Amino acid sequence: MDTHQLASSACASCRKQKRKCDKQLPTCGLCQRIGRICDYSDDARASAPSPEEFSQLRQEVAELKNLLQDVRSSGLNAPAGFGSSAGSISNEVSPASHQSAWPGLKSFPALYFLDSNAFEYERFQIQAPYIRVPPGALSALGNSTELRLMIEQYFSSVHTYLPIVSKIRLYQHLSNPLHEPGADMALLFLAMKLASSEIPEGLAPLTQLYQDVKSFASYVEASNGLNIQLIQALLLICLYETGHGIYPAAYLSVGHAGRLGHAMGLHDRSAPQMLQRCTTWTEQEERRRVWWAVVVMDRFVSIGNRGKPFATSDPSLDAHLPTEDAAWDRGQMLVAAPLALSASTTNQAAPFARTCQASHLLGKVIRHRNDTNMAVDYKFEEALQLNRTLRALAAVLPGESEEDDPTQRPTLCTSMAITYSALLELYEAYSCTERAVPNGPETQLQMQQEAIAGISDITTQVLYLARRVRNFISRAGIGRFSPFTLDALYQGAANFAWYVRESSDPACGERLLEIKEVLLLCEKRWKVAGQYICFPLRTFNQISEVLMG
């Protein structure tokens, strides 16, 4: 092509509509094809605004000044964060900043909720909205090298006990030059950074990063950026809140994640689906794991919070557990075992699948504990059945974990701890003779005997778990330690404290102090361990005086 036949710049129409112009003279190809006037004149390229346009511009500037003044006077300015003069993410995504910052408010089809049958019949699709990424979010993630280091740290720590983010899909996304990281991925990256970061000693967990990630998640949700990354981010935020004892935020966050999961249809593939159909097995497995993680956290935050309903229903027996973790990381397709089949002690399962299985049984115990209207005969029979099922799982887990190498693969510490928490919760409800039902059935006495003997046995198992945790941290590092282990340690310590008060047994006092030392070690990673220690602090001090005196 002869370059002398090209204009020096695009025509006015192509510039105005941001279309690619071939600069052909006298008429560009696009203008010639649609039959419009093609203008390369300098006047069209740099025309002065008309008096009406200039007056409108002055009015918009005045309105913007008034809006900024109102925002400052209302105290909505958050403290500067991430070293940015523009302020933190919380400030950048404030809804008072401008209406255009919330583009999704008018884009979501209400028919999905008003009449889901009609929505599915018409085969409507929910289009993902464009959501602006706050500059503070990008600066918080750092450059590409820092981002990859953070991702590697996350996969070597949190991912080992809560594998809900597909490693292969995430790295494929990062390596694809056609995929620009949007607000959904930026939010997920920040949540991964939050969950994998360790808080220095002496600092509170309510960090600027935590507040900014919470604000960013609210902004994405309000913009109708409803996708799997949003729930993953919420789960990681909830993990952070649970691990550092940030309540009631942790309890509310997991409930919110459950509600969003229901809205998206993650709980049941036959329910109306908000998300696009999965194109790979790895993606389908990722969604299954995300929903199981919601169930796990929902059950865990309800252990000590009595009398509250779950945010999620119990999985059906034909629901499939997660597959082998390492195979999923590689994208290797495997058959997932149904929940009912996995209950067999002869079928070995992956660590996260065992965590899900233990959490499912924990949920049954909590429902059983909270149900005050159950018939007496059935209540004791169900308690005995729960005891048998949990004891079978508790018996098989130590054998499966004998060959665990915490430096090479995930371990079963989390599933063991949740199983022990479930058993101790069950036994606590039936170990006190003063709660016995007058003229109760024979099964009442059986369950009471099981509870009294079981408390002693499982409390000893918790002591062994504490030693396992201490060995785990010394070999693999504290970053890979799961906060889901802490409740069992606390319940075990509380039981040893009760034994000391009842019998003044020095051996029980020594075991109590041994668990306390492990909790102090765990506090370096998860601050809630220190809160667990504070509850029986007087007992700890009294025992220390007895042993030293």
N, C-alpha and C positions, 0 to 999 in steps of 0.2 A: 504494500500500500504506500502511496506517495504521501510522505509526511507533510508536504506543503498544502495538501488538501484538508488538513485537520485544523479546527479552531484551537486557540490557546487554552480555552477553558470550556466547561460544560455550558449548555444553553440554559436560559433562565427557567424554563419549565422543568427540566430534569433536576436542576439544583433545588427548586422549590419543593418538588416531590421526592427528593433524595433517591432518584433513579440513576442508574449507570448510563452515561451518555457517550456515544462513539465519536462525537465531535466532528461528524462529517459536515462539509459545506456544500451547498448553502443550507441544507436541512439535515438534522441528525436522523438516524434510522428510526428511533422511537417516535419522533414527531411525524415523520413521513408515514409510518405505519398506521398511526391512529388519526392522521389528518388534522393535526393542530399546527398553529403558527410556531415556527422555531425562531427564537430571538437570541442572537449573540451580542447584542449591543451593550455598551458600557452602562447606559442609563438603566437598562433592565437589571444589570448585575449589581449596581450600587445606587439605587434610587433613594432619594431622601424621603423620610416619612411625611405623610400628609399631616396637616394640622389636626385632623380628627384622631389619627393614629398617635401623634405626639401627646395629645391631651389624654387619651386613654392610658398611655404608658405612664404619665405622671400620676394618674389616679391609682394605678396598680401599685406603683412604688409607695405612695402614701398609705395605701391599705396594708402593704407588707410591713411598713414601719410600725403602724399601729398594732399589727398582730404580734410582732416581735416584742413590743413594749408590754403587751398584755401577758405574753408568756413569761417574761422576766418578772413582772410584778406578781404573778401567781405562784412563783417559786418552783416552777417546773424544770429549771435548769439543774441538771445533775452535775456532780463534781466531775472534773475532767478525768478521763481515764485513758489507759494505754499510751500515755505520753503524747496524746494528740491535743493540739490547741483547740480543735473543733469540739472537744468534749467526748464523753463516753457514748457507747452504743445506746444506753438508756436515753440520753439526750437526743440522739440523732433520730430515733424511731418514735419519739413522743407523738401521740396522736394530735396534740395541739400545734405541732410544727406546721402542718398544712394538710388540707384534705387530700391532696394528690399523693401523700405518703401512704394512703390506704387504698390502693387501686382495686382490691378484690371485693370491696363491699357491695359493688353492684354487678359483679360478674358471676356469682354462684347461682345455679338454677334451683330455685326454691322448690320446684316440683319433686326433686329427689327426696325431700322430707315430707312434702304435703301429700304426695301420692306416688309412692315408690313403684307401684304396679304400672301406672301410666308411664313413668320414667323409663322403666325397663322395656315396656311394650313398644315405645317409640324409639328405643335404642339410642337415647341421647347419650352424649359423652360430656364429661366434665373437663373442661379445658384448664390447664394449669395457668394461673395468672403470672404476669411478670411482676416480680417483687424486687425493689431496689435493695441492693446490699449496702448497708451503712459503711462508710469509709473506715470507721473505727473497728469494724469486724475484720476487715482485710488487714489492717495494721496489727491487730491482735494476733492474727495467725502468722504474721511474719512473711519472710520470703519463701521461695519454693523449698530451699534446703531445710529451713526451720520447720516448715509444714510437714515434710517427709519424716523428719526426726520425731516430731510429735506423734505422727501416725504410727511409727514403729514402736514408740514407747507405749502407746495405747494397746496395740496388738500383743505386746509382750507382758502386759499387766492386766488391765480390766478384761480384755478379751478372753483370757484364760479361764475365767469363772463366769463371765456373762457374754457369751459369744452371740451377739445379735446383729453385728454389722458384717456383711460379707466382705472378706478380705480381697478375694479375687475380683469381685464387682467394683469395689472401691478403687483398686489399683488400675483396673481397666478404664475407669472413668478418668483417673488422673492422667493416664498415658494417652488418652484420645484427644488430639488437638482440636477436634470439632466440638468438644463438650466444654463449654465455659461454666465454671463453678457458679451456680446461682445462689439465691438466698437459702434454699433448702440445704445444699451441701455446706455452705458457710456456717449455717447454724449447727449442723451435725459435727463439723470439725471443731467448732468452739466447745460444744458439749463433750466431745471426746477429750479435748484438752483439759476441761474442767474436771472430768471424772478421773483422769489419770494423773492429775497434779497432786503433789503432796504439800500440805500446809506446814510452813516452818513452825517450830515450837514457840509457843507464846502468842501466836496470832490467831484471831478468830476466823471461823470458816466463812463468815459473811463477807467475802472478798468482793472487790470491784468486778472481777471476772464473773463471779456467781451472779451478781445483780444484773450485769450486762447480758449474760446468756438468758436469764429469765425474761428480761425485757425484750430481747431479740425474738425469743420463742413466742411471746404474746403478740408481737408485731407480725410475725409470719402467719400465725393462726388467724389474726384479725384480717389479714390480707387474703384469707382463704387459701393459703398455701398448704392444703391438707394432703399430705403424702406420708410415705413410710419413714422418711428422714425426720419429719416432725415428731413422730411417736418415738423413734430411736433417741432423739435429742431429749425428749421429756423423760424417758426412762433413765438416761444417764444423769440428768438433773436430779431425778428422784434418788438414784443411787448415791449421789453426792450428799443429798439432804439426809438420807437414811444413815449413811456412814458417819456423818458428823452431828447427828442428833438435832437437825433443824426441823422442829415440829411447831405447829401442825402442817408446815409446808410439805413435808414428805408424804404425809397421809393424804393431803389434798392433791398432790401432784400425781400419785399413782391412780387416784380416782379419776382425775382428768384424763390421764392416758387411757384408762379403760373406756371412758365415754367416747373418746375420739376413735378408739379401735372398733367399738361397736358401730359408730357412724360410718366408718370406712368398710365394715364388713369383714374385719380380720378374724372375728370370733367364729364365723360360720361361712363357708364358701357358698352355701345356698342362699345366704342373705343378699340383699341388694349391695352391689359392689361400687364403691366410690373410686377405687383405684383401677388403672388399666389392667387388662388381663396379663398375667405373667407370660413371658416369652421363653424363660429358661427354668430348669429345675432348681438351680441355685437361687434364683429370685423367689420362687415359691417356698423354698426351705427357709429363706431369710424372713419372710412374712410369718411363717409358722413359729420361728424362734422369737420374733418380736412379741407375738401374742402370748406365748408361753412365759416370756419375761414379765409381761404385765401381770399374769396370774401369780408368778413367783413373788413379785414384790407386793402384790395385793394381800397375799397370805402372810407375808413376813411382817408387814407393818401392823397386822391385826393380832399378833401374838399377845402382846400385853394390853392392847386396846379393846377391852371386853365389851360385849353387847352391841357391837357395830356391824351392820351388814357389809358384805363384800361389794366391791365395785364391779366384779365379774362373776359370772356363774361358773359352776364346776364343769370342767371339760367332760365330754361324753366318753364312754369307754372305748368307742371306736375312733376317738381322736388320736392322731399320730404324734408320737414324741419326736423330738429332734434326732437326727441321725448322728453318726460319728463326726465329732468336731473337726478332726484333722482332714478327713475326706471332704467335708464341706468347704473348708478353707482352700482346698485344691480344686474345687469344682467337680469332684468325683461323685457321680450319682450313685446313691445307695437306697435300699428299701428301708423306709421308716416303720418301726414296730408300733402297733396300736397300744394304747395305754393299758388295756386289759391284759394283753399278752406280755407286756414288759413287767407286769407284777410278778411273774414267775421268777423264783430265785435262780433257776437254771439258765436263764437268758441274761448274759452280761450286756450292760448298756454303757453308753458313753457318759462321761462325767456330767455334762449339762443335762442329758436325759435323766440321769439319776436325780439331779437337783429338781427337775420338773416333777418327777415321780414323788419325791419326798414332799415337795410343796403341795402337791395334790392331796396327799394323805394328811398333811398339816391342816389344809383347808377343811377336810372332813372332821378333824378333831375340833377345830374352832367352831364349826357349825354345830357339832354335837354339844360342845360346852355351852354355847349361847342359847340352845333350844330349851326353853323352860316349859314347853307344852307337850313334850313327847310322852307317850305312855310309859309308865314305869317299867313294865316287863320288857318292852322293846328297847328302852334306853340302856339297860344293863347288858342286854344281848348285843346291841350295837357297840357298846364300849369294849366288850370282850373281843368282838370281831376286829375292831380297830387295833386293839392291843396285839392280837395275833399277827395281823398284817404288818404292823410297824416293827414288831420284834423280828419277824422274818427278814425284813429289809435291813434292820440294824445288824443282824447276824451275818448277812452276806457282804455288806459294804467293807468291813475291815479286811476280809479275804481278797476282795477285788483290788484293794488299795495297797496290798503288800508290795507289789512290784512298781508302785508309783515312783517316778522320778520327777520331783517338782521343777527341776531345771530343764526338763525335756518336754513335758506334756502337762495338761491340767490334772489336778488330783481330785479326790473324792471328799476332801475336807468339808466342802460346802454342803453336800448332800448328807454326809454323816451328821453334821451339826443340826441341820433342819430336822432330820429324823429324831435326834435326841430332844430337840425342842418340842416336837409334837408329842413324844412319849411323856416327857415331864409335865406338859400341860394336861395330858389325859390323866396322869396319875394324881396330879394335884387336886383334881375334882373329886377323886374317890378315896383318897388316903385318910381323910379325917372321919373318924367314927361318929362325931357329933352331927354330921350331915346325913347319916343313914336314914332311910325311909322306914318308919315303923311298920312292922309286919311285911317287910319287903320280900321279894322273891329270893330264891336260893342264889340266883346269879348276882345279887347284890353282894353277898358275902364273898363269892368267888372274885368279883372285880376288886373288892376292897383288899383282899389278900394279894392279888396281882399288883395292885397299886403300891402297897407298902413295900413289898419285896422289890418291885420294879424301880422305885425311887432310889433305893440303895444301889442297885445294879447299874442303872443308867448314869447316876451321878458319878460312879467310879469310871464308867466309860467316858464321861466328859473330862475327867482328869487325864485319861490317856489321850483324849483329843487335844487337850491343852498342850501336852508334851509334843504331840505330833505337830501342832501349829508352831511351837517354838522351834522345832527342828526344820520345819518348812521355811520359816522366815530366815533362819540362818543359812540355808542352802540356796533358796530361790530369790530372796530379797523381800522386803516388806511391801513392795509395790504390787505383788501378785496375791496379796492376802485379801480374802473376801470378807466384807462386813457382815455377810449373812451367817458367819460363824459365831458372832459375838453373843447372841441371845443365849445359845446353849452354854457358853462359858459363864455367863451371868447366872443362869438358873442353877448350874452346878455349884457355883460359889455360894449362892443363897442357901442351897441345901446343906452344904458343909457348915455354913454359919449356923443353921438351925440345929445340926447335930452337936455343934460345940455348946450352944446354949442349953441343950437338953442333957448332954452327958459329960461335958467338959473334957472330951476325949482329945488329948494332945495330937494324936495322929490326924484327926479331922482338921484340927487347927493348922497343921503343917500343910495339908492338902489345899486348904482354903487360901493360905498365903501363896502357895505355888501357882494357883490359878490367878491370884491377884497380880503376880509378877508378869504373867503372860498378858493380862489385860493392859498393864502399864506399857508393855512392849507394843501391843497393838495400837495403843493411843497415838503412837508416832505416825501412824497412817490414817486411822479413823478416830476422830475426837470423841465419838459416842462411847468408846471404851472407857474413857475417863468419867463419863456420866454414870456408866454402870458401876464403876468403883465407888462413886460418891454415895450411892444408896446404902450399902452396908458398911460405910466407912467406920462407924463407931465400933462395929463388930471386928473389923480388921485391926483397929488400934488396940482393942481389948485383948485380942488373941496374941498380938505382937508382944504386949506387956507380959502376958502369962508365959509365953515361950521364952522370953528373954529373962524373966524373973526366976 
